[in-house]
Amino acid sequence: MTKYNKIAFVAVLFALAGVAGAQDTVTTGAANNEGLAAIGKGLALGLGAVGTGLAQARIGSSLVGAVAEDPSKFGQLLLVFLLPETLVILGFVGLFLI
């Protein structure tokens, strides 16, 4: 297991443990659905942001090396660097669709 996998596993474990301990004796169906919708909204935006951060970290280091060799390609490479940002935008849209 890599370091990132361990961190993600512990984060999911703590999130699920908190949800499991917060049970009501008598609930309606709407109350349960609201809680699950809130978890889904958080996951939609949060996982999109984490994915973007990981992608841009690797792309950014490659971008700096490529621009150091040929500065005329900066505009084209900047577009490639900004493409993963659409993950956060799609996660933000999904937040409102849930």
PEZI-V314114 format. One record per residue. N is the residue number from 1. OMEGA is omega in degrees with one decimal (* if undefined). D_CENTER is the distance of its C-alpha to the mean C-alpha in Angstrom with 1 decimal. Layout:
n->N omega->OMEGA d_center->D_CENTER
n->N omega->OMEGA d_center->D_CENTER
This chain:
n->1 omega->178.3 d_center->20.1
n->2 omega->-178.8 d_center->18.3
n->3 omega->-179.0 d_center->17.2
n->4 omega->178.7 d_center->13.4
n->5 omega->179.4 d_center->14.3
n->6 omega->179.6 d_center->16.4
n->7 omega->-179.8 d_center->14.0
n->8 omega->-179.9 d_center->11.4
n->9 omega->-179.9 d_center->14.6
n->10 omega->179.2 d_center->16.0
n->11 omega->178.6 d_center->13.0
n->12 omega->179.0 d_center->13.1
n->13 omega->178.5 d_center->16.9
n->14 omega->179.5 d_center->17.2
n->15 omega->-179.9 d_center->15.1
n->16 omega->178.1 d_center->17.4
n->17 omega->177.7 d_center->20.4
n->18 omega->178.7 d_center->20.1
n->19 omega->-177.9 d_center->19.9
n->20 omega->-178.6 d_center->22.9
n->21 omega->-175.7 d_center->25.0
n->22 omega->-179.1 d_center->24.8
n->23 omega->176.1 d_center->27.1
n->24 omega->178.4 d_center->29.8
n->25 omega->179.5 d_center->33.2
n->26 omega->179.3 d_center->33.6
n->27 omega->173.9 d_center->30.7
n->28 omega->179.6 d_center->30.6
n->29 omega->-178.0 d_center->28.3
n->30 omega->-178.9 d_center->26.8
n->31 omega->178.3 d_center->25.7
n->32 omega->-179.6 d_center->23.8
n->33 omega->178.5 d_center->22.1
n->34 omega->178.9 d_center->21.0
n->35 omega->178.6 d_center->19.4
n->36 omega->177.2 d_center->17.5
n->37 omega->178.3 d_center->16.4
n->38 omega->177.0 d_center->15.1
n->39 omega->178.6 d_center->13.1
n->40 omega->178.0 d_center->11.8
n->41 omega->178.9 d_center->11.0
n->42 omega->178.4 d_center->9.1
n->43 omega->-179.5 d_center->7.1
n->44 omega->-178.4 d_center->6.7
n->45 omega->-176.4 d_center->5.6
n->46 omega->-180.0 d_center->3.8
n->47 omega->174.7 d_center->2.0
n->48 omega->179.5 d_center->2.7
n->49 omega->178.4 d_center->3.4
n->50 omega->178.1 d_center->3.6
n->51 omega->178.0 d_center->4.9
n->52 omega->179.9 d_center->6.7
n->53 omega->179.0 d_center->8.0
n->54 omega->-179.2 d_center->9.3
n->55 omega->-177.4 d_center->10.8
n->56 omega->176.9 d_center->12.4
n->57 omega->-179.3 d_center->13.8
n->58 omega->-179.7 d_center->15.7
n->59 omega->-178.2 d_center->16.7
n->60 omega->179.5 d_center->17.8
n->61 omega->177.0 d_center->20.2
n->62 omega->179.5 d_center->21.6
n->63 omega->-179.2 d_center->22.1
n->64 omega->178.7 d_center->24.1
n->65 omega->-178.9 d_center->26.3
n->66 omega->179.4 d_center->27.0
n->67 omega->176.4 d_center->27.9
n->68 omega->178.8 d_center->30.1
n->69 omega->-177.4 d_center->32.0
n->70 omega->-176.8 d_center->32.3
n->71 omega->-178.5 d_center->31.4
n->72 omega->-178.8 d_center->32.3
n->73 omega->-176.5 d_center->29.1
n->74 omega->-178.0 d_center->26.9
n->75 omega->179.0 d_center->26.3
n->76 omega->-178.1 d_center->25.3
n->77 omega->177.3 d_center->23.0
n->78 omega->176.6 d_center->21.3
n->79 omega->178.1 d_center->20.5
n->80 omega->178.8 d_center->18.8
n->81 omega->-176.8 d_center->16.8
n->82 omega->-179.3 d_center->15.6
n->83 omega->179.6 d_center->14.7
n->84 omega->179.1 d_center->11.0
n->85 omega->178.0 d_center->10.6
n->86 omega->176.2 d_center->11.2
n->87 omega->178.9 d_center->7.7
n->88 omega->179.5 d_center->7.0
n->89 omega->178.2 d_center->10.5
n->90 omega->175.5 d_center->10.3
n->91 omega->178.5 d_center->7.6
n->92 omega->176.3 d_center->10.1
n->93 omega->177.9 d_center->12.9
n->94 omega->176.6 d_center->11.8
n->95 omega->-179.9 d_center->11.8
n->96 omega->179.6 d_center->15.4
n->97 omega->-178.3 d_center->16.4
n->98 omega->* d_center->15.9
